[in-house]
Amino acid sequence: MLKKSVVTLSFLLAAVAAQAQTSPAKKELVARILKLQQPAIESMARGLVEQPAAELLSNAGAALPARIAKEKQDAVAKEIQGDVQKYLDEAVPLVQTRAVRLAPTTIGALLEEKFTEDELKQVVSIIESPVYTKFQRMGDDMQKALVEKLLAETRGTIEPKVRSLEQTVARRLGVTSTPQASGAGGGAAPRAPAKPAAK
């Protein structure tokens, strides 16, 4: 009799635990967090779309002087920028919408699985905190301050390494001289991350 009661109690506790994991209150908290995080989700999606566009622009900029007559370079550069902007205008909203749509079944599912209802309440209170909002707004300023100092302190060490790498790659490609290495400033120095392309 006692054994049967223990088994029944175990089933009841398991049922209560399962219900607690997917309670309506918990789902509501997760939905609230996802709503609060929507700008970050959209920003991540934008970054995914912009990364290949930025690489393409960089590669096109490097190839332009060698492939296009000098008098036509500005016009071709503007056309390429227009093509990239058209791609961004079409792709960014598409990927952002899909990311927001997928968030409940990916991020939301993880939040429901890994956090208790009380923890989710704490997460909401942190995200909604004015101090946290202020901290997030300072993100760009903090990154800029660090990057500027980092570049200033590592440029002398990194520039010769970049020039050496450029020369090594040029030799492997059968190029006898690299225009970048012969310029006034030498090789490409580490740069601050590019700002996202304007929409």
ABEGO torsion letter per residue (X at the ends): XAAAAAAAAAAAAAAAAAAAAABAAAAAAAAAAAAAAAAAAAAAAAAAAAAAAAAAAAAAAAAAAAABBAAAAAAAAAAAAAAAAAAAAAAAAAAAAAAAAAAAABAAAAAAAABBAAAAAAAAAAAABAAAAAAAAAAAAAAAAAAAAAAAAAAAAAAAAAAAAAAAAAAAAGBABBAAAABAAEBBBBBBBBBBBBX
